[in-house]
């Protein structure tokens, strides 16, 4: 029996192609959740501020004070920058062939999603208790 030197590589290439396809879908879903919970965060913060609650993020308050802009406007601008950067990280992860970069992008975005789930739930809980 004669084996072709590259016979075993077909299965590996096929599996890796499938992995990269699933990776792109996973990153896309994570980015979708990330954007969704950032929108919930800004909307719930706007409602909380209109009900008399105060912003707990000192950096945001300082940025609004220094710039002279409304707190919600500063928050929206920072969210746009943060979302754009996270989407850039997702694109880097999808396009990279380095598994360390792929894993780093995936887990950083996943951690951002968990942070904004927590922040959104915290905001909604604070609104409901006022």
Secondary structure as UniProt FT lines:
FT   TURN            5..8
FT   HELIX           9..50
FT   TURN            51..52
FT   HELIX           58..67
FT   HELIX           71..95
FT   HELIX           99..128
//
